[in-house]
């Protein structure tokens, strides 16, 4: 994934009925979804290590990345059919 992806976001976005995120958090979340969708198209799923590798290349540390992935999973935007493998809903 050598291409850079430009994301546009307002100051805060609603992801679920009661949860708002900052512009920075929104960009990370959107980037994660884009990465998972790309890997899912290629391989049928996205391995956690591959998602974290792409995020690391974009300068997003592992702790923030894992927190955002868990947030997406908890909200139902992605799911984990097998341990450390993700798909979008």
MOLINMO-V45755 format. One line per field, one symbol per residue. ss: DSSP state (~ for helix, > for strand, _ for the rest). phi: phi as a letter, one per 40 degrees, with the letter a starting at -180 (. if undefined). burial: + if it has 16 or more other C-alpha atoms within 10 Angstrom, else -. Layout:
ss: ???
phi: ???
burial: ???
//
This chain:
ss: ___________>>>>>__>>>>~~~~~~~~~~~~~~~~~~~~~__>>~~~~~~~~~~____~~~~~~~~~~~~~~__>>>>>__>>>>_
phi: .cccbcbbaccabccadbbbbcdcccccccccccccccccccbgabcddcccccccccgbcccccccccccccccgcbbbcbdgbbbcc
burial: ------------------------+++++++++-+++-++----++++--++-++---------+--++--++----+++----++++-
//
